[in-house]
Amino acid sequence: MPIVNAKEMLLTATAEKYAVGAFNVTNFIQMKAVVETAIHKQSPVIIQTSVTPSKFRGPDVFAAVFKTMAREAPVPICLHVDHCNEVDYCITCADAGYTNVMIDASQHEFAENIRQTKMVVDYCHARNISVEGELGTVSGVEDQVVVAEDEAQLCDPDLAVEFVDQTGIDLLAPAIGTAHGVYKTTTPKLDFDRLATIAQKINGSGPHTPLVIHGGTGLSDDTVRKLVSLGGSKFNVSTELKHCLLDTTYDYIAANRSGYDPGKVDRAILEAISGVVSKWMELLGSAGRA
């Protein structure tokens, strides 16, 4: 059951009130850590790449390595491109072998967001690839794209229903006040009621379109659990993995200046990333769900 699209695993998560971690990776050591941890924790998992690292390493390369790692794994695994605002590159990733694609046209007017999102949905659905769309904008920095906090617009629950109906998206990322990057406060202002309302309108009669929480890094455990209980079933973790990668690399090299064994650096990174991923799987309730 290894390689699946995201909707297949997230409908179950929505119904059973847990979330699947979507872990942004920039290299294959991180990817290996995510896959191995998912197997160890018996958890479904989504591997994400932002657009910049996907273009740098090549979507075909990312997809080929993913398929090699995932095809024999005894847990469901999905490869997802995150926050792609180019319809053509969404199609490129779909053709390369990504099994979930996010078209983020949320910076456009509502009608144009629908038009671009539906173009990607129509293409991907013909290939059994699920699609994530966004309504409202999430503040912070994601893949070098900056959205100021005062520019962030929260998702309108009624428009969310219309957006899902008109586009046919499989997953919805509603802006509810979470942010990419590092939160400037330990108590970010999140609109829990808005999330609950959207979840009720879209999934109240049963799982239909799983909801996505962006900006997981820096939220308290209690906040994460509350967001999951209110209907968030895909939970994005990016910044924490970037910090873990760079901090672990720096710390290892600083402590071993006389050693020149890249394999030991890789091993240190693998173990550190595995620890972060394992923690999130337990927190989100996905451990043991595969």
Sequence and secondary structure as in RCSB ss.txt:
>XXXX:A:sequence
MPIVNAKEMLLTATAEKYAVGAFNVTNFIQMKAVVETAIHKQSPVIIQTSVTPSKFRGPDVFAAVFKTMAREAPV
PICLHVDHCNEVDYCITCADAGYTNVMIDASQHEFAENIRQTKMVVDYCHARNISVEGELGTVSGVEDQVVVAED
EAQLCDPDLAVEFVDQTGIDLLAPAIGTAHGVYKTTTPKLDFDRLATIAQKINGSGPHTPLVIHGGTGLSDDTVR
KLVSLGGSKFNVSTELKHCLLDTTYDYIAANRSGYDPGKVDRAILEAISGVVSKWMELLGSAGRA
>XXXX:A:secstr
  B  HHHHHHHHHHHT  EEEEE SSHHHHHHHHHHHHHHT  EEEEEEHHHHHHH HHHHHHHHHHHHTT SS
 EEEEEEEE  HHHHHHHHHHT SEEEE  TTS HHHHHHHHHHHHHHHHTTT EEEEEES  BEEETTEEE GG
G     HHHHHHHHHHH  SEEEE SS BSS  SSSS    HHHHHHHHHHHHTTS SS EEE   TT  HHHHH
HHHHTTEEEEEE HHHHHHHHHHHHHHHHH TT   HHHHHHHHHHHHHHHHHHHHHHHT TT  
